[in-house]
């Protein structure tokens, strides 16, 4: 059975091959990748700028597809950055989720958007 980790590893390997075939490793230092990641996240945000809560929650199919591709750009740059820094992104996400479970215990945080240090 394929797991999400397998799919993430497969995507990482495919991305590394894509980059290698184009000789782009020379440009993919952590600083450049982090900057590109921030830029792509900004492109996601652009789709929501000036929308009401209702409009943002009920996007037309064309907008959803455009956002999906921008989200893919964010994922690819994040995955590339993690690869260059030798970070197991799935394992790091598991560790972060465990930390967040401690910071935001259900009994204190359920239904609240309060930051952990104000709970």
N, C-alpha and C positions, 0 to 999 in steps of 0.2 A: 504494500500500500504506500502510495506517495504521500509525503507529508509536506507541510508548508515550508519546512526547513529545506527539504529536497528541492522544492520549486525555487526558493531563494538562492540556493547554491547553483542551481542550473542557470538561473538568470544572471548571477554574478559571473559565472564562467562564460556565458554567451556575450555579456557586456565586455569582459576582458578581451575576448577574441575579437570583437568588433573594434575595440580601441587599438589593439595590437596590429590588426590588418591595416589600419590607417596611420600608424606610427604617431598616435596621439599621447602616448605615455609621457612624452617629453613635456606636455602641457598640463598633465594631470597631477600636479603636486597638491598636497592637502589645502593650501591656501586658495589656489585657483578653483578647486572643486568646491570648497566651502562657499566661495563667492558665487559660483554658478548655482549652487543649491539655493542660496538666499534669493538670487535673481528669479529662479524658477518658482520659488514659493511666492514671490511677489506677483508673478503672472497668474497664479491661482487666485490670489487676493483680488486682482483686477476684475475678475468675473463677478465678484460680489460687491464691489464698490458701488455705493449709492442704492443698492437694492434694499427693499424693506425685508423684514423677517419673513413675511409670507412669500414674497417674490423669490427669496433665496431658498426657501423650502420647497418651492414648486417650479423648478427650472424647466424650461422646454428641453426637448430631447437634444436639439442641436447644441445648446449651451452645456448640457451634461456631458456630451461627447467631447467638446472642447476642453472642459474642466478635467475630464478623465485623462486626456493626453497631457495636460499640464501636470496633473498628479503623477503620471508616469515619468515625466521629466524629473520631478522632485525625487521620486523613488530611485531612478537610475543614477542621479548624481549622488544621492545619499549612499547607495550601494557601492558606487565607485570610490567614494571617500572612505567608507569603512574598509573596503578591500585594500586601498593604498596604505591605510593605517593598521592593517592586520587585525581588524575588529570583527569578531563574529557577531554580526548584527542581531541575529535571532537570539543568541545567548545574552547579549547586552539588553535587549528588550525584555527578556524574561527576568533578568536581575532588576531592571528598572521597575517593572510591574510589581515585583515582590516588595521593593522599597516603598512604592506608592501605596500598596496595601497596608503597610505599617503607618505611613503618614496620614492616610485617610481611612481610618477605621469606619466600618459601615455605621456603627451606632452613633458616631459623631458627624459623619459627612453625608448620610443619605438625604437626597433632595436639596442639598445645599451646594452653592458654588463658592464657598468660603475657602480661602487658602489655608493650607494645613497649620500654619503657625497662628491662625486666628480661630481655630476650632475650639 
